[in-house]
Amino acid sequence: MNITQKTLNYFKSLTAETISNAGSGHTGSAIGASSIMLALFKNHLKFNPANPNFLNRDRFVLSAGHASAMYYSLLHLFGYDVSIEDLKNFRKCGSKTPGHPEKNVVPGVETSTGPLGQGIANAVGLAIAESIFEAKFNTPKYGIFNNYTYCYAGDGCLMEGVAVEACSLAGTLALNKLILLYDDNNITIDGKRTLANAENTAEKFKAMGWNTIEVQDGHNFEDCSNAIAKAKQSTDKPTIIIFKTTIGIGTSKAGTEKVHAYPLPAEELVTFKQSLCVNESFFVPEDVYDYCNLTVKNNQIYELAWNKIVDSYKFEHPDKYAEISSLFAGKPFAYNELAKALSKMPEQAGRDISKIVLNELAKVHTELVGGTADLGASTKAVIEGAGDYSKDNRTGRNIHFGIREHSMGAIANGISIYANLPAFDSTFLAFSNYMLPAIRMRAMMNLPVFTVFTHDSIDVGQDGPTHQPIEQIGGLRQIVGLLTYRPATPAEVVAGYKVFFETKKPMAMVFSKSKLKPFENSTVAGAEKGGYVIFETAPNPNIEIISTGKDVELAIEVAKALKGESVRVVSMPCESLFASQSTAYKNKVLLSSTKLKVAIEASNDPVWYKYVGTNGLVVSVNNYQTSGPSSEVYSNAGYNAKNIVSLIKKKLK
């Protein structure tokens, strides 16, 4: 038996035993794709386990995240900080080897995966980022950015809409350093893939602008390696390699859906290992380690050579090198001065103010790229004068994602993941539902990505209920780790961007289509705490009104109309930020002595009961409204000062 086959056998054994020991996992794909993955790691992938963040490493995404045991076994074999003990703790609470790969938990894992298809979109984002760095910083003499992005995917991944959206865009953009490793085993959880999907994958990808390579025996190591080598020769298109495999090959349920999530019972595990000439438990021979370590050493030599190239590049192109270095440094910005300048301008829509702030920041943060779902003219999330990213212009900073909100969000995640740099995407708030899976994943990974949402309220009017967001902002606020920010004034818009660029936390910025007033007491310092006093008719008020966005203007109108009452208005652009402040600060803003607390927001978010209590009043919009002029839509919803004053007075009685 040659060393390659021996390594493959111990790799399969280690993977199967990891799953069986846990009592759960996905043996089928993890065993079936072994030859593909070993060929990739052994002969092609550029990485250094001693320096997992080596900037010019190849990126690998396991889109079919349920095959994680296979991934963890590879990381162990190739020297990452994943031990045999970690494999024994697979799927246990607090382990380094969770059920699906998690960024910042498992050394060597680029992105968290599990929800099928999103990993493919992440990979498209990684490939876009690589092409931007390559075009911006490489010279004819120095190709300091030239890595590949590989993505392993199964039948389920390619059925998901997010993957198809992303692959369509990847073909349009001619991302030639993107290689998709498709494990075509024709099995999903419920049975044959052809029960739900009988299309010709190769022809479909050709139509989307991809090169296609087919490997009839995806269990032949040499064939797999040769196919990957051929894919790397592409200079004009991304490539999909279609590997024909048998799911769970070598097990009693091979080739059937029953092996998908089937941990081998103890007796069958022994038989399976014996068929591989493996008798030990959780064991890897030294010659197998040496075989894998040879690749690691070659990759370390590759990195050392790259470092020398960078040293020469630094000497010959000091300006470019300084710009690369500055990408990862904090950059000061005059937020308060910008807020003051905006307060002197005529009233503008929230989306227009956002455009001004975004473009001022983009001058400083030259690494910032992003785009919209074909809504640049409406959301105004465009970096002016920065060009459009395309196959002919890799330095353009505005990405046309097309009408593909879900993949847009996941691709933006991948762009950010490449070097942990900021990125943005944009659409209407009503369409945030399309993006929730991707936004949820960026929140889990704590990625510095923000979304510019506009048309934040029912005042979009004549577009009707399909475009009138009611439940969306509440849904965004429920995503753990996401800052949902709805500003009421120019200063608050500035503060939102300040919070993002200083904390680098994922953020949903929700801007109005209607004009915002620059209220005198609105400050960047107050808004960046998430909530602050923006208006009051007298000290020690007996009524406090909490509001957000454009509704703050209505809240102040209500406060002024409550004659004989002392009223405080609190603008709370970001509830979760406010909730994170000290108790002393929160008690200073929201007084315990007030007789009545009121919340006003044109949504149905129940979060406001947290602040007004069971005896308070929440003025919300709980029903979809009809199509019509904004003023009439608001009136029909009972959302005007006269009605709200009446409700407050009734509550006081």
Buried (B, 14 or more C-beta within 10 A) or exposed (E): EEEBEBBBBBBBBBBBBBBBBBEEBBBBBBBBBBBBBBBBBBBBBBBBBEEBEBBBBBBBBBBBBBBBBBBBBBBBBBBBBBEBEBBBBBBBEEBBBBBBBBBEBBEBBBBBBBBBBBBBBBBBBBBBBBBBBBBBBBEEEBBBBBBBBBBBBBBBBBBBEBBBBBBBBBBBBBBBBBBBBBBBBBBBEEEBBEEEBEEEBBEBBBEBBBBBBBBEBBBBBEBBBBBBEBBBEBEEBBBBBBBBBBBBBBBBBBBBBBBBBBBBEEEBBBEBBEEBEBEEBEEBBEEBBEBBBEBBEEBBEBBEEBEEBBEEBBEEBEEBBEBBEBBEEEEEBEBBEBBBBBBEEEEBBBBBBBBBBBBBBBEBBBBBBBBBBBBBEBBBBBBEEBEBBBBEEBBBBBBBBBEBBBBBBBBBBBBBBBBEBBBBBBBBBBBBBBBBBBBBBBBBBBBBBBBBBBBBBBBBBEBBBEBBBBBBBBBBBEBEBBBBBBBBBBBBBBBBBBBBBEBBBBBBBBBBBBBBBBBEBBBBEBBBBBBBBBBBBEEEBBBBBBBBBBBBBBBBBBBBBBEEBBBBBBBBBBBBBBBEBEEEBBEEBBBEEBEBBBBBBBBBBEBBEEBBEEEBBBBBBEEEBBBBEBEBBBBEBEBBBEBBBEBBEEBEE
